[in-house]
Structure formats: structure tokens, C-alpha cells
Amino acid sequence: MVEAVLIDLFGLTANLQSNIQGLLHSTLEAIEKCSSSHAPFVYVICCQRQGSERKGEQESLLPALRGFQSLKRRLEVVCAQTTAAALYTVKQRLDEKDLSIIKVIVPTLRKDLMKVYIDHLFTAVYQFEFEDLQVAPDSESLQISEHHHEGQMLPSQDMALIQSEIQMYLESLPGLKGELTILRSSLIPDDIFLHGFTTRTGGISYIPTLSSCNLFSSSKRRDPQVVVKENLRRLANAAGFNPEAFHRVKVDHANAVCIMGKTEPDDYDGIVTDQKGVTLAAPGADCIPVLFADPVRRACGAAHSGWKGTLLGVSMATVNAMVSEYGCNMKDILVVLGPSVGPCCYRLPHESAKEFHRIDPKCVRLFHSANPYIDIRRATRILLERGGILPENIQDDSITDQNQNITFCTACHPDKFYSHFRDGTNFGTQIGFISIKD
């Protein structure tokens, strides 16, 4: 069942005002007839002309909106200077109400254009169906490439213009939840490496569980790739790295490692390089983003270590890749564990807890309960030390000076971090990142 209807009046020029009113009236009439039991939310998008007030634009449509009592409280006119701005505003309304099934009523010649905007600004969470807006043929004056006909691929020039319009609009949005903040470790020498762990502040993601500096997009969440890209651009500006030379691990919750410059595996949770200016990153939203740095051989790495990856030894696999590929000495490698779910909050079923108990009984609290508390950080440290990493070269939550602590519990700090454990399936993601300075 359609939950919302979007009526696109954007492409119609201002000199068609009387036609627009009739068009809108008949379209709303059809919607009202089709929704006798449950009226959908209706959003009318139109172009705010340069120099005109948004209120004035909306008022010109009021005569056409009168008389639709069943839609009255569910009807909104969104005027904006660009299609991107109007659609993003509508997306915010849909997300506030958790709506996903949308009918788009659009002039035939704008349908393919609209589909491109939607592909960029929405994810697979939303379902769209399209219906033609019946514009009289002699008045179909639309802002669209003259040579395009419905059903053809849009010219690459139009595609580039849409992407540029979306990007410019997103860049203009204010950062949310305060300043963009990066946590840095005192263990990693900052004259050789650029590194940090992100928090959730300073980005543009607005959905509560994703707000605001979410750095991962998935088909199952409501934050599209373009928003994550803008958050990454802001992070890169603040941190001083090139977002075009940015490589995030392709999470598989296992222990494969990618060597930069060699054939890239389909999935991997560790990544290493000795190339300057290339930024490596590992995500985390409870799982540990782990950073590795060898100031002697000038090599670095990043790993994503959840409970499965921890048990499979992903951190030592990343260390071993640095040793075999770049001739690193185990005793020179520095390892920093970023914000992740702590033993205060994290529980696993008893069967999985047994595996951590085998590493060290201190990794498990309330072992005999159905869901014991697990310390994946302690397990990571123990496995690294057994592998040959010096205890003093590992920074985690065991640090005594709390001013130096960066291994916060993600679940305990909702103001600072995302947490899958705390927030459920529509969760945001922070990252740990590292690169070798030029």
C-alpha cells in the first residue's frame, strides 16, 4: 500500500500557473478517490524562482489545494531552488515518519531524470512506483535536455549535472550535533603517520541512529552513498587526507588481509600498505577498528575486528602481512584499538563465550550464564602479545591515564559513538583511519 505520494511540478515553467492549478487539483482528486480507507502523505515539489519568496510560491498553489479534507493534514508543498534540495527535504519528511512505499507522479519527460535523482538520494529501503502526470501536450514546457525522450538513457552531460547539483546542495548543509571530532593516539608518531578515530559529530546524516557523521552506506539503511561521501569529504578536510585515495576494508567478519598494490580480494577485514598518501580505514559500530603502524619500516595497516574476526585472529593476520610484505620487525609494530563495545555491555551466547574463555577466562564475565559478558579487547591484546607484539606497543582500554584513553565503549556513549548493539539495525558507523605522510 502506497504510504506517500510525490507530485513533481518542478519541470513546469512559471507561465503555466493556471494549468498547474488545474493539473494539481485533478491529480489530488484522483489520489483522494483511490485512498478511501487510509490517505497517504502527499508532497508537492515545485521550483522556487530566483527572487521569489517561498511562501509566495506556495500561496499560488493554495486554490488548487482547497477542498481536499481527507488529505489536508497530510499535504505539504515543498518549494526549493533545485530538484535535489526539494527531494532531500521530502526524504527527511519520509524518514521522520518511517515511510518507505512512495508513488511518484511526474511529467513523462522528467521520469528518467527523476529516477536518477532518486537513485542517488535514496537506498533500497525505499520502494518507488511511477505514474505519468497528465500535462497537455501543447503546454509541456519542461526543464530537460531537448534531445532526450522517455525510456532513453540520459545523456552523460545531464547525469553529471545532476550529480554536481546534489553534491553542491549537500556541501551547503550545516554540520549536525556539533563540530567534527577526531580522536588520536599518543602512541602513533604524528610526524610519520596521519591517523585518527572518528566520532559521530559534525556530519550531515540526520536520521537519529545515523546522525551525524555516519561513514558507511548499505542497502538496508536509509543513508545514501552521496551523504556518506559528503561526510567523508568533511572528515578528509578536517584530518588532512585525500578522499580520492581512501580504502576501507570490505567487511566479512573473517581474517583475510588485502595488500595494497596487489590483487584485491572480494572481502577482507585487514588492509596494509607502505605507499605514502594512501589512507586505510576500518569501520566499527561496536566491532574494534584496529590501527597498525611501523615507524621504522614506514608501513601501516587497519583491521576490523568483531567477535568473529577476533577469534579468527584478524589483528595478527594484519601484523603478519606487514612482516612478510614489508620486512617489518614484530617489536617495532604499534597497535591501537579504537572505540568499540566494552566488557561492561557486550554479551554473547554461551557457546560463543566458550571460545573467548579458551583464550583466557578473564575475557568472560558470568561465564555460566546463558549470555556472558565478553571482553573482545582483552582477547585481541592477548592474541597480539602471544604473536610477538610488545605489551607496551598496544594501546587499549587498559591505559591508566584516562586523559590518554581513546578506547571508549561505543554502547555507553550515545552522544559520541554509534552502536549496533544499542541502536539496532539502522545503525551508523565510525571508522579508524591511517596513512603514511608524504
C-alpha positions in Angstrom: 0.0 0.0 0.0 1.4 3.4 -1.0 2.4 5.4 2.1 3.3 8.7 0.4 2.7 10.4 -3.0 5.2 12.8 -4.5 3.8 15.1 -7.2 6.6 16.7 -9.3 5.6 20.1 -10.6 9.3 21.1 -10.8 9.8 21.0 -14.5 6.7 23.1 -15.3 7.6 26.7 -16.1 6.1 29.7 -14.3 3.9 30.8 -17.3 1.8 27.6 -16.9 0.4 28.7 -13.5 -3.2 28.3 -14.4 -2.6 24.9 -16.0 -0.6 23.8 -12.9 -3.5 24.6 -10.6 -5.9 22.6 -12.7 -3.4 19.8 -13.0 -2.8 19.7 -9.3 -6.5 19.7 -8.5 -7.3 16.8 -10.8 -4.2 14.8 -9.5 -5.3 15.3 -5.9 -8.8 14.4 -6.7 -7.6 11.0 -8.2 -5.4 10.4 -5.1 -8.4 11.1 -2.8 -10.6 8.7 -4.7 -8.0 5.9 -4.6 -7.4 6.2 -0.9 -10.8 6.0 0.8 -9.6 3.9 3.7 -6.2 5.5 4.5 -5.0 8.7 2.9 -1.3 8.8 2.0 1.0 11.7 2.8 1.2 13.9 -0.2 4.3 16.1 -1.1 4.1 18.6 -4.0 7.5 19.8 -5.1 7.8 22.9 -7.2 10.5 25.3 -8.2 11.2 28.4 -6.1 12.0 31.0 -8.7 15.1 33.3 -8.2 13.9 36.4 -6.3 10.6 35.0 -5.3 9.6 34.2 -1.7 9.0 30.5 -0.9 5.7 31.5 0.8 4.5 33.3 -2.4 5.2 30.2 -4.5 3.2 28.1 -2.1 0.3 30.5 -1.9 -0.1 30.4 -5.7 -1.0 26.7 -5.4 -3.4 27.2 -2.5 -6.6 27.5 -4.6 -5.9 24.0 -6.0 -5.4 22.5 -2.5 -8.7 23.7 -1.1 -11.4 21.2 -0.6 -9.3 18.1 0.0 -10.3 17.5 3.6 -9.0 13.9 3.8 -5.6 15.0 2.6 -5.4 18.3 4.4 -3.2 17.4 7.3 -1.1 15.1 5.2 -0.4 17.5 2.3 2.7 19.7 2.0 4.1 21.9 -0.7 7.9 21.9 -0.9 9.4 24.8 -2.8 13.1 24.8 -3.5 15.6 26.2 -6.0 16.8 22.8 -7.2 15.2 19.3 -7.6 17.9 18.0 -5.3 17.0 20.4 -2.5 13.3 19.6 -2.8 13.8 15.8 -2.9 16.1 15.8 0.0 13.5 17.8 2.0 10.9 15.2 1.1 13.2 12.4 2.1 13.6 14.0 5.5 9.8 14.0 5.9 9.5 10.4 4.8 12.3 9.4 7.3 10.7 11.2 10.2 7.5 9.2 9.6 9.4 5.9 8.7 7.7 5.7 5.3 9.1 3.6 2.5 6.5 3.0 -0.2 6.2 6.0 -2.5 4.3 6.8 -5.6 5.9 9.5 -7.8 3.6 11.4 -10.2 5.9 13.0 -12.7 5.6 14.5 -16.2 6.6 11.9 -18.7 9.6 13.7 -20.0 11.0 14.1 -16.4 10.6 10.5 -15.4 14.1 9.3 -16.3 15.6 12.4 -14.8 13.6 11.9 -11.6 14.8 8.2 -11.4 18.4 9.4 -11.5 17.8 11.8 -8.6 16.1 9.0 -6.6 18.9 6.5 -7.3 21.4 9.0 -5.8 19.4 10.3 -2.9 17.6 7.1 -1.7 18.6 3.5 -0.9 17.0 0.1 -1.5 15.0 0.6 1.8 12.5 2.7 -0.3 10.1 1.3 -2.9 9.1 3.7 -5.8 6.4 3.4 -8.4 5.9 5.9 -11.1 2.8 7.4 -12.7 2.6 9.9 -15.5 1.4 13.5 -14.6 -1.1 14.2 -17.4 0.3 17.5 -18.9 -1.5 18.8 -22.0 0.9 18.2 -25.0 0.9 21.8 -26.1 1.9 23.1 -22.7 4.6 20.5 -21.9 7.4 23.1 -21.3 10.0 21.3 -19.2 13.5 22.0 -17.9 15.1 18.9 -19.6 17.6 18.2 -22.3 15.9 18.9 -25.7 17.2 15.7 -27.3 16.0 13.3 -24.5 12.9 11.1 -24.9 11.5 9.0 -22.1 13.0 5.5 -22.0 16.3 6.5 -23.4 19.5 6.7 -21.3 20.0 10.3 -20.1 22.9 12.0 -21.8 26.1 11.8 -19.7 26.1 15.6 -19.5 22.7 15.5 -17.8 23.9 12.8 -15.4 27.0 14.9 -14.5 24.8 18.0 -13.9 22.5 16.0 -11.6 25.5 14.7 -9.6 27.0 18.1 -9.4 23.7 19.7 -8.2 23.3 17.0 -5.5 26.9 17.4 -4.3 26.7 21.2 -4.2 23.4 21.0 -2.2 24.8 18.5 0.3 28.0 20.6 0.7 25.9 23.6 1.6 24.2 21.8 4.5 25.3 22.6 8.1 27.1 20.0 10.2 24.9 18.4 12.9 25.5 17.6 16.6 28.5 19.9 16.9 32.0 20.1 15.5 33.6 17.2 13.6 35.8 15.5 16.2 38.8 13.1 15.6 40.4 11.1 18.4 44.1 10.5 18.1 46.5 8.1 19.9 49.7 9.4 21.5 51.4 6.0 20.7 51.5 6.6 16.9 54.1 9.2 15.9 52.4 12.1 14.1 55.5 13.2 12.2 55.3 10.0 10.2 51.6 8.9 10.2 48.3 10.7 9.9 45.7 8.8 11.8 42.5 9.0 13.9 39.2 7.6 15.0 36.0 9.4 14.2 33.1 10.2 16.4 29.5 10.7 15.4 29.5 14.6 15.3 29.9 17.1 12.5 28.4 15.3 9.5 25.1 15.8 7.7 23.3 12.4 8.4 20.0 13.4 10.2 18.3 10.1 11.0 18.6 9.8 14.8 20.5 6.5 14.9 22.7 7.6 11.9 23.2 11.2 13.0 25.5 12.8 12.1 28.9 11.7 10.7 27.9 8.2 9.5 30.6 6.8 7.3 29.0 3.7 5.8 26.1 3.2 3.4 24.2 0.0 3.0 21.1 -1.1 1.0 19.5 -1.9 4.4 19.9 1.6 5.9 18.4 5.0 5.0 21.6 6.9 4.5 22.6 7.0 0.8 26.1 6.8 -0.6 26.1 10.5 -1.5 25.6 11.6 2.1 28.3 9.2 3.4 30.6 10.6 0.6 29.9 14.2 1.9 30.6 13.1 5.5 33.9 11.6 4.3 34.8 14.8 2.4 34.3 16.8 5.6 36.4 14.3 7.6 39.2 14.4 4.9 39.2 18.2 5.0 39.4 18.2 8.8 42.0 15.4 9.0 44.1 16.4 6.0 43.9 13.3 3.8 42.8 12.9 0.1 39.3 11.3 0.0 40.1 10.0 -3.5 42.9 7.8 -2.2 40.8 6.3 0.6 40.5 2.5 1.0 38.1 0.9 3.5 38.1 -2.8 4.3 35.4 -4.9 2.7 34.0 -6.4 5.9 33.5 -10.2 6.0 34.0 -10.7 9.8 36.9 -13.0 9.0 40.7 -12.7 8.8 41.6 -12.1 5.1 44.1 -9.2 4.5 44.4 -7.0 1.4 47.9 -5.9 0.4 47.7 -2.5 -1.3 49.0 -2.8 -4.9 48.3 -6.5 -5.2 45.1 -8.2 -6.4 42.2 -7.1 -4.1 40.2 -9.9 -2.5 36.4 -9.8 -2.8 36.2 -9.5 1.0 38.8 -8.7 3.7 38.9 -7.3 7.2 42.6 -6.2 7.2 44.5 -4.0 4.9 48.2 -2.9 4.8 50.4 -0.5 2.7 53.8 1.1 2.6 52.6 3.7 0.0 52.6 7.3 1.1 49.4 9.4 0.9 47.1 6.4 0.8 44.5 6.3 3.6 43.5 2.9 5.0 40.3 2.6 7.1 38.4 0.1 9.2 34.8 0.7 10.3 33.3 -0.1 13.7 30.0 0.3 15.4 30.9 -2.0 18.4 33.5 -4.0 16.4 37.0 -2.8 17.0 38.7 -0.5 14.4 42.4 -1.5 14.9 45.3 0.6 13.6 48.8 -0.6 13.0 52.0 1.5 12.5 55.7 0.6 12.0 57.7 3.9 12.2 60.9 2.0 11.3 59.8 0.4 8.0 57.2 3.1 7.5 54.3 0.7 6.9 50.8 0.8 8.3 47.5 -1.2 8.4 43.9 -1.2 9.6 41.7 -4.0 10.6 38.0 -4.5 11.5 37.8 -6.9 14.5 34.3 -8.0 15.7 33.9 -11.1 17.9 34.3 -13.5 14.9 37.3 -11.7 13.5 38.9 -11.5 16.9 38.5 -15.3 17.3 39.9 -15.8 13.8 42.9 -13.7 14.6 42.4 -10.8 12.2 44.7 -8.5 14.1 47.7 -10.9 14.0 46.9 -11.7 10.3 47.3 -8.0 9.6 50.6 -7.9 11.6 51.9 -11.0 9.8 51.1 -9.3 6.4 53.2 -6.3 7.4 56.1 -8.5 8.4 56.0 -10.7 5.3 55.3 -7.9 2.8 57.4 -5.0 4.1 60.0 -6.7 6.3 58.6 -5.2 9.5 60.0 -6.3 12.8 57.4 -7.5 15.2 58.9 -5.4 18.0 58.5 -2.2 16.0 54.8 -2.5 15.3 52.5 -0.3 17.3 48.8 -1.3 17.6 45.9 1.0 18.7 42.4 -0.3 19.5 39.7 2.3 18.8 36.3 2.9 20.2 34.4 -0.4 20.5 31.8 -2.1 22.7 33.3 -2.8 26.1 33.0 -5.7 28.5 30.6 -3.6 30.5 27.9 -4.0 27.8 28.8 -6.8 25.3 27.1 -10.2 25.7 27.2 -13.3 23.5 25.5 -16.7 23.7 27.3 -19.2 26.0 28.6 -21.3 23.0 30.5 -18.3 21.6 31.6 -17.3 25.1 33.4 -20.6 25.4 35.8 -19.6 22.6 36.8 -16.5 24.5 37.1 -18.4 27.7 39.6 -20.7 26.0 41.8 -17.7 25.1 41.7 -16.5 28.7 39.0 -17.0 31.4 39.4 -13.2 32.2 37.9 -12.4 28.8 34.5 -13.7 30.1 32.3 -12.5 33.0 29.4 -14.5 34.3 30.6 -17.5 32.3 27.9 -19.9 33.5 25.0 -17.6 32.5 23.1 -18.0 29.2 24.7 -14.8 27.7 28.0 -14.0 29.4 29.8 -10.6 29.1 32.7 -10.7 26.7 35.9 -8.6 26.5 36.9 -8.7 22.8 39.6 -6.0 23.5 41.4 -8.1 26.1 41.2 -11.1 23.8 42.7 -9.0 21.0 45.6 -7.9 23.2 46.3 -11.4 24.4 46.4 -12.8 20.9 48.7 -9.9 19.8 51.1 -10.4 22.7 51.2 -14.1 22.0 52.0 -13.3 18.4 55.1 -11.2 19.4 53.8 -7.6 19.8 55.3 -5.9 22.8 52.7 -5.2 25.6 53.8 -1.5 25.7 53.2 -1.2 22.0 49.5 -1.9 22.4 47.1 0.9 23.3 43.6 -0.2 24.5 41.3 0.4 27.5 43.9 -0.8 30.0 45.6 2.6 29.8 45.9 4.1 33.3 45.9 7.8 32.3 42.3 8.3 31.3 43.2 11.6 29.5 45.0 9.4 27.0 42.1 6.9 26.6 40.6 6.6 23.2 39.2 3.1 23.5 35.8 4.2 24.8 32.8 1.9 25.0 30.6 2.7 22.0 27.4 1.4 23.7 28.0 3.6 26.8 28.5 6.9 24.9 25.4 7.6 22.7 26.5 11.3 22.3 29.9 10.3 20.9 29.6 7.0 19.1 27.3 4.7 17.1 26.5 1.3 18.4 24.8 -1.6 16.6 24.3 -3.3 19.9 22.5 -0.2 21.3 20.7 1.2 18.2 19.5 -1.8 16.3 19.6 -2.5 12.5 19.6 1.2 11.2 22.9 2.0 13.0 25.6 4.4 12.0 29.3 3.6 11.6 32.5 5.3 12.7 36.0 4.5 11.4 39.7 4.3 12.3 42.0 5.6 9.6 45.7 5.8 9.0 48.2 6.9 6.3 51.9 7.5 5.8 52.7 11.2 5.4 54.4 12.4 2.2 
